[in-house]
Amino acid sequence: MDIGFIGLGEMGSAMAINALKAGHTVRVWNRSRDKTCAMAEQGAAVVDTSEQAFFGDAAFSMLADDNALRSVPVDGTLLHAPKGLVHVNMATISVALAVELAELYKQHGVAYVAAPVLGRPDVAAAGKLNILAAGGCRHRPRAAGVRCARPEDLARRPRSATRECVQTRGELHAGIGDRGLRRGGDARERPWHAGANAARRDHEFALSRAGVCIRGYGKMISERRYKPRCSRRGLKDVRLAIAAGDGVNVPLPVASVVRDNFVDALAHDDGEKDFAVLGQLAARRAGQ
């Protein structure tokens, strides 16, 4: 396939490299051009504008947050996008922006698939991310055709993937398993038997992820190893989960506590350290 990739941070670079290894033609663009050099060495074609990345069969984006995605001139890009292009947004963004983008893309006749991911950069490099995909049914298989991970097909509406991802991230950080944000209406998009299977998978996934988190982060905390991922991004994810809950009047009290802990980490100049730094924060509060 001929694809474009926008956003070459730790996650985006790993995913784009996997696409190259799979034999796809990849055009890359990044707001800071220095990050494209390594991709060029891997065989990617570096383009000068985001519009040039929106050509071919599909365009993938992995940008840091809502502001980063809004900084890309989407309106102009969509005007020049070829017919049949699919944009797969793999970043975790707000539910509100997901709804806004889905409507905007519909107006321009360009397919939009929300496909936020769960996993760290090393998991992305290994091709083992969990992808929560939602969008038009006929477009999701094409998106999966260049996947670097395991997809979980959710629903027709992109907001479904966004809500599921921000909630799951918030719950993983907070250590809770309630799926209350489905009050927002997305549960009704699934047949009852699919909803029951999803509930079972959610429970199994939460247990499996809890074990991974305890083993991974426990080791990092004991070794005081706080690189490379930054807590600032974790704060963003938890805030998105809380905002999604606010939108449907569902409280996430433990997530609120986790948010405050991330804010505390930032206040002590630990915003660029890994989430494991919260262990150091707890020790500091205990006078250790």
Steps between C-alpha positions, in 0.01 A plus 500: 500500500595862449461682831589827666600534864475820705659530844838338565534497875605180678171327423454631146856418393471143624172449315624657176815285508285189540296607196823532301616157616168358383581619148270803476594825329510761776511880472570680827449851631573647841467850640870496595687377194800361688299193601450405136870436439503161671188401308667591171787268589242223548365556148214742556436792267505831687241754383495874563136548603227306678290528182759291314462225758126482431538315171494136400286237667506618861645764728590421860556757773647464849510848652537584867164657583205709380714810452757316290228355278332838463834650394483290182304694233226237474259707291756570228628144515154350450429725203793345312468143629446241225170317473495181703767609751458375858641701791582282801553711812692292753542768766299526819291816464192639670157357427387849395775530237429148371137596439608826334748328268256227399250764388765706321630200309147399406443843348815462287424141400818360658484187716601541865591214733576564867758242610660606831750256645593352836867431563845647545758583228679167549169319452441703183843403368421134567171531309290403802291809566128464563307713251144612580356571156168658404365656183323394180496118477639488145802709597620321813632192316716726282637667810575160651686405183797710608463448871798455727290352777187310602174681415182500707204590279258716699226681310410724211551828681855631553395642838458137616871426466597831654267460797611139553867593482492803729291305748723195489811714541343684791398175665838337449669797662242510778474125555122482450285292265161668477381545142255777585581727209289274280212704632602735221305281258764289329390178670176515302700477178591137579266201498431364850715190450789716377457726801520197731814376326650848522430515873676164545796615292518826695529304826761264358689788343498698827640201690767429241600865480510528879756218508705665225489836678601354837791303351618779270453804718590318821839414353551855373410649839735267688782584258409872503491485121284786377572523128405538221124565510379824662238547773369807322335269246348290775346814646349577161344154477349512847359848436337371180343212695364738764365736233327209325342402831388856562330499162263222606487579874711199604748573782848347489620581854813284497601643163472843659747395770739372233467830315602686815802272539612573144458872568715456812767329286498791255527748787823324607644513145433132438270554203748351251554184702316171462172427681709291742611825660169492690672240720762761587221747573340255745833440671558872535161545665589220739817682599730248333 
